[in-house]
Amino acid sequence: MKTYVFDGSLLGLFTLLFDWYTHKPGPINIASEAHFQPQIFSDHYDVITDEAKANRVIKAVRKKISPSAWHSLYCTFLSEQPEAFTHIFAYVTYVFEQSMSIEKNYGNEHVHYLSLMNRKVNREKHHFEAFIRFELIDDSTYYAPVEPKYNVLPLLLKHFKNRYADQSWIIYDLIRKYGLYYDQATETVQPIQLEFAPKNTNSLIKTLNVKDQAYQDLWKNYFNSTTIAARKNTKLHVQMLPKRFWKYLPEK
């Protein structure tokens, strides 16, 4: 069976769909360049990302499904799970094969998978909307390092741009090594990559943050003073606030 290899981008995946419909090779395997391991006797096709081709397929898909279904598809892509690409491919072909809506047909494994990943990715998004803590790294810019399970930064953009429109900030994904920079002066957001590659993110925070220490101390004192020891429920606390977030929370 031939393997279609693409660059791992959303436009690359939809270019792959365009090429598949053009060539009609039958069943295929799908792999991103990052996960593809060529075999001696295997046959593969290298997809060259083409924005025009990809947008034609995206436009056709969005005519067939609701905005919420498109959001599920996009969240599934952001999950970055290797099998997600195959499920998205199969989901799109299933959409085009049917004359009626398939969005609620959870008996179909691909519809079910997209629904499942949508819940997981959005849960991660909501966690970071609640648990991100910014620190002042110079006179005007706030910084927040994150390590999400999934690539949720594109989903966080709107929330933080609206909520913190009066200050410049950076949310930086230490796993994927890119971030979002919001410039308060121009009210624009742009992706960035930073030069540093810290081994210990906590030490990075301490190095960057000098002026903000007093505010952190006040925040810690507030939590300590409002804690009622007799009502402490560690199990529930960890359930509501997973430990993987603790190292970025000043109150911890």
RODO-2510 file (C-alpha; in nm, 4 decimals, decimal comma):
residues 252
     n   res          X          Y          Z
     1     m     0,0000     0,0000     0,0000
     2     k     0,1365     0,3409    -0,0951
     3     t     0,2170     0,5920     0,1797
     4     y     0,1370     0,9587     0,1273
     5     v     0,3913     1,1726     0,3143
     6     f     0,3168     1,5384     0,3948
     7     d     0,4884     1,8132     0,5931
     8     g     0,2664     1,7883     0,9015
     9     s     0,0816     2,1163     0,8416
    10     l    -0,2940     2,1575     0,8061
    11     l    -0,2503     2,2910     0,4523
    12     g    -0,0253     1,9946     0,3778
    13     l    -0,2894     1,7498     0,4959
    14     f    -0,5579     1,9068     0,2766
    15     t    -0,3181     1,9170    -0,0174
    16     l    -0,2771     1,5441     0,0414
    17     l    -0,6539     1,5037     0,0153
    18     f    -0,6586     1,7028    -0,3086
    19     d    -0,3816     1,4878    -0,4587
    20     w    -0,5526     1,1679    -0,3448
    21     y    -0,8763     1,2653    -0,5180
    22     t    -0,6765     1,3595    -0,8271
    23     h    -0,4760     1,0360    -0,8502
    24     k    -0,7381     0,7989    -0,6996
    25     p    -0,4785     0,5433    -0,5828
    26     g    -0,7197     0,3542    -0,3585
    27     p    -0,6415     0,2862     0,0104
    28     i    -0,3264     0,4570     0,1361
    29     n    -0,1217     0,5040     0,4508
    30     i    -0,0672     0,8589     0,5756
    31     a     0,2399     0,9876     0,7558
    32     s     0,3933     1,3212     0,8381
    33     e     0,7571     1,3779     0,7504
    34     a     0,8433     1,3735     1,1210
    35     h     0,7053     1,0206     1,1673
    36     f     0,7761     0,8644     0,8279
    37     q     1,0337     0,5854     0,8151
    38     p     1,0895     0,4680     0,4570
    39     q     1,1113     0,0959     0,3921
    40     i     1,3263    -0,0650     0,1228
    41     f     1,0338    -0,2145    -0,0669
    42     s     0,7680     0,0383     0,0259
    43     d     0,6179     0,2870    -0,2179
    44     h     0,5549     0,6412    -0,1061
    45     y     0,4378     0,9690    -0,2534
    46     d     0,5729     1,3041    -0,1319
    47     v     0,2998     1,5643    -0,1027
    48     i     0,4109     1,9182    -0,1883
    49     t     0,2003     2,1624     0,0091
    50     d    -0,0033     2,3865    -0,2171
    51     e    -0,2174     2,6525    -0,0503
    52     a    -0,4540     2,6876    -0,3453
    53     k    -0,5220     2,3119    -0,3587
    54     a    -0,5637     2,2894     0,0169
    55     n    -0,8047     2,5827     0,0333
    56     r    -1,0228     2,4294    -0,2397
    57     v    -1,0692     2,1177    -0,0274
    58     i    -1,1146     2,3158     0,2947
    59     k    -1,3832     2,5295     0,1296
    60     a    -1,5659     2,2196     0,0054
    61     v    -1,5478     2,0519     0,3472
    62     r    -1,6749     2,3574     0,5326
    63     k    -1,9765     2,3704     0,3010
    64     k    -2,0648     2,0142     0,4028
    65     i    -2,0194     2,0361     0,7805
    66     s    -2,1159     2,2737     1,0607
    67     p    -1,8750     2,5183     1,2297
    68     s    -1,8694     2,2953     1,5395
    69     a    -1,7742     1,9920     1,3291
    70     w    -1,4962     2,1927     1,1646
    71     h    -1,3744     2,2934     1,5103
    72     s    -1,3620     1,9242     1,6086
    73     l    -1,1589     1,8491     1,2975
    74     y    -0,9191     2,1355     1,3713
    75     c    -0,8780     2,0312     1,7356
    76     t    -0,8054     1,6759     1,6227
    77     f    -0,5308     1,8107     1,3988
    78     l    -0,3874     2,0139     1,6894
    79     s    -0,3744     1,6987     1,9023
    80     e    -0,0683     1,5985     1,6952
    81     q    -0,1420     1,2300     1,7470
    82     p     0,0090     1,0230     1,4614
    83     e    -0,3187     0,8392     1,4018
    84     a    -0,5154     1,1662     1,3925
    85     f    -0,4140     1,2348     1,0317
    86     t    -0,5612     0,9053     0,9131
    87     h    -0,8847     0,9700     1,1017
    88     i    -0,9167     1,3221     0,9571
    89     f    -0,8523     1,1862     0,6063
    90     a    -1,1157     0,9146     0,6502
    91     y    -1,3598     1,1600     0,8082
    92     v    -1,3343     1,4010     0,5151
    93     t    -1,3809     1,1264     0,2551
    94     y    -1,6793     0,9986     0,4561
    95     v    -1,8311     1,3489     0,4540
    96     f    -1,8035     1,3680     0,0744
    97     e    -1,9478     1,0189     0,0263
    98     q    -2,2689     1,0938     0,2167
    99     s    -2,5521     1,3177     0,1069
   100     m    -2,6763     1,3676     0,4650
   101     s    -2,4926     1,4992     0,7706
   102     i    -2,2687     1,2413     0,9400
   103     e    -2,1688     1,4598     1,2372
   104     k    -2,3753     1,2669     1,4946
   105     n    -2,2987     0,9217     1,3584
   106     y    -2,0774     0,8189     1,6501
   107     g    -2,0997     0,4576     1,5419
   108     n    -1,8470     0,5514     1,2758
   109     e    -1,4973     0,5179     1,4250
   110     h    -1,3690     0,8352     1,2609
   111     v    -1,6596     1,0525     1,3748
   112     h    -1,6184     0,9077     1,7234
   113     y    -1,2424     0,9724     1,7235
   114     l    -1,2832     1,3379     1,6225
   115     s    -1,5429     1,3874     1,8938
   116     l    -1,3133     1,2292     2,1526
   117     m    -1,0078     1,4349     2,0535
   118     n    -1,2164     1,7521     2,0433
   119     r    -1,3069     1,7004     2,4103
   120     k    -0,9471     1,6252     2,5098
   121     v    -0,7934     1,9210     2,3274
   122     n    -1,0575     2,1646     2,4496
   123     r    -1,0134     2,0409     2,8065
   124     e    -0,6423     2,1180     2,7731
   125     k    -0,7285     2,4617     2,6328
   126     h    -0,9552     2,5401     2,9290
   127     h    -0,6847     2,4269     3,1719
   128     f    -0,4371     2,6740     3,0295
   129     e    -0,6906     2,9560     3,0155
   130     a    -0,7273     2,9076     3,3909
   131     f    -0,3745     2,8175     3,4994
   132     i    -0,1435     3,0387     3,2924
   133     r     0,0458     3,2872     3,5111
   134     f     0,2321     3,5793     3,3557
   135     e     0,5499     3,7315     3,4962
   136     l     0,6974     4,0710     3,4158
   137     i     1,0294     4,0200     3,2351
   138     d     1,1021     4,3846     3,1511
   139     d     0,9255     4,7162     3,1989
   140     s     0,6402     4,6332     2,9631
   141     t     0,6270     4,2641     2,8611
   142     y     0,4766     3,9705     3,0483
   143     y     0,5921     3,6143     2,9917
   144     a     0,4283     3,2749     3,0535
   145     p     0,5983     2,9403     2,9737
   146     v     0,3689     2,6429     2,9067
   147     e     0,4077     2,2712     2,8356
   148     p     0,0714     2,1554     2,6988
   149     k    -0,0065     1,7986     2,5985
   150     y    -0,1464     1,9250     2,2688
   151     n    -0,0703     2,2217     2,0447
   152     v    -0,3292     2,4507     2,2034
   153     l    -0,1621     2,7901     2,1518
   154     p    -0,3732     2,8684     1,8402
   155     l    -0,6849     2,8077     2,0536
   156     l    -0,5609     3,0320     2,3362
   157     l    -0,4918     3,3330     2,1160
   158     k    -0,8417     3,4859     2,1140
   159     h    -0,8966     3,4455     2,4901
   160     f    -0,5736     3,6131     2,5967
   161     k    -0,5830     3,8803     2,3280
   162     n    -0,9253     3,9889     2,4530
   163     r    -0,8500     3,9532     2,8228
   164     y    -0,5045     4,1122     2,8299
   165     a    -0,5344     4,3677     2,5512
   166     d    -0,3819     4,6429     2,7683
   167     q    -0,0370     4,4827     2,7991
   168     s     0,2232     4,3124     2,5813
   169     w     0,2733     3,9438     2,6527
   170     i     0,4379     3,6226     2,5381
   171     i     0,2980     3,2736     2,5838
   172     y     0,5755     3,0300     2,4982
   173     d     0,5382     2,6562     2,4357
   174     l     0,8595     2,5005     2,5675
   175     i     0,7807     2,1616     2,4107
   176     r     0,7135     2,2821     2,0561
   177     k     0,9607     2,5701     2,0861
   178     y     0,7381     2,8490     1,9590
   179     g     0,5209     3,1132     2,1145
   180     l     0,2703     3,3910     2,0627
   181     y     0,3720     3,7538     2,1110
   182     y     0,1028     4,0153     2,1588
   183     d     0,2161     4,3731     2,0959
   184     q    -0,0068     4,6070     2,2913
   185     a     0,0994     4,9087     2,0835
   186     t    -0,0122     4,7599     1,7518
   187     e    -0,2756     4,5222     1,8968
   188     t    -0,1347     4,2373     1,6860
   189     v    -0,0264     3,8814     1,7624
   190     q     0,2588     3,7089     1,5858
   191     p     0,4329     3,3709     1,6281
   192     i     0,7871     3,3867     1,7646
   193     q     1,0788     3,1561     1,8403
   194     l     1,3208     3,2436     2,1191
   195     e     1,6924     3,1749     2,1136
   196     f     1,7266     3,0359     2,4640
   197     a     1,6745     2,6680     2,5366
   198     p     1,6643     2,6349     2,9175
   199     k     1,7237     2,2987     3,0838
   200     n     1,5317     2,4105     3,3901
   201     t     1,2289     2,6263     3,3208
   202     n     1,1965     2,7289     3,6844
   203     s     1,5478     2,8746     3,6827
   204     l     1,4603     3,0579     3,3603
   205     i     1,1656     3,2224     3,5302
   206     k     1,3811     3,3316     3,8242
   207     t     1,6426     3,4724     3,5862
   208     l     1,3968     3,6681     3,3753
   209     n     1,1840     3,7900     3,6596
   210     v     1,3253     4,0457     3,9009
   211     k     1,0673     4,3234     3,9390
   212     d     0,7757     4,0861     3,9667
   213     q     0,8984     3,9063     4,2794
   214     a     0,7111     4,1344     4,5201
   215     y     0,3822     4,0610     4,3446
   216     q     0,4489     3,6875     4,3613
   217     d     0,5137     3,7137     4,7358
   218     l     0,1837     3,8986     4,7818
   219     w     0,0029     3,6321     4,5777
   220     k     0,1532     3,3520     4,7890
   221     n     0,0646     3,5294     5,1122
   222     y    -0,2929     3,5754     4,9917
   223     f    -0,3351     3,2039     4,9248
   224     n    -0,1722     3,1094     5,2535
   225     s    -0,3970     3,3443     5,4501
   226     t    -0,7187     3,2244     5,2822
   227     t    -0,6443     2,8523     5,3134
   228     i    -0,8608     2,6704     5,5677
   229     a    -0,6566     2,3722     5,6872
   230     a    -0,9604     2,1869     5,8232
   231     r    -1,1202     2,1846     5,4777
   232     k    -0,8136     2,0664     5,2905
   233     n    -0,8970     1,7933     5,0376
   234     t    -0,5774     1,6978     4,8554
   235     k    -0,7418     1,4398     4,6289
   236     l    -1,0013     1,6854     4,5004
   237     h    -0,7417     1,9594     4,4760
   238     v    -0,5174     1,7498     4,2508
   239     q    -0,8190     1,6460     4,0437
   240     m    -0,9135     2,0086     3,9806
   241     l    -0,5555     2,1351     3,9522
   242     p    -0,3255     1,8614     3,8104
   243     k     0,0285     1,8565     3,9464
   244     r     0,1850     1,9117     3,6049
   245     f     0,0736     2,2773     3,6268
   246     w     0,2131     2,3439     3,9729
   247     k     0,5676     2,4463     3,8776
   248     y     0,4333     2,7488     3,6874
   249     l     0,1956     2,8667     3,9620
   250     p     0,3465     3,1178     4,2072
   251     e     0,1019     3,0085     4,4784
   252     k     0,2594     2,6612     4,4614
***
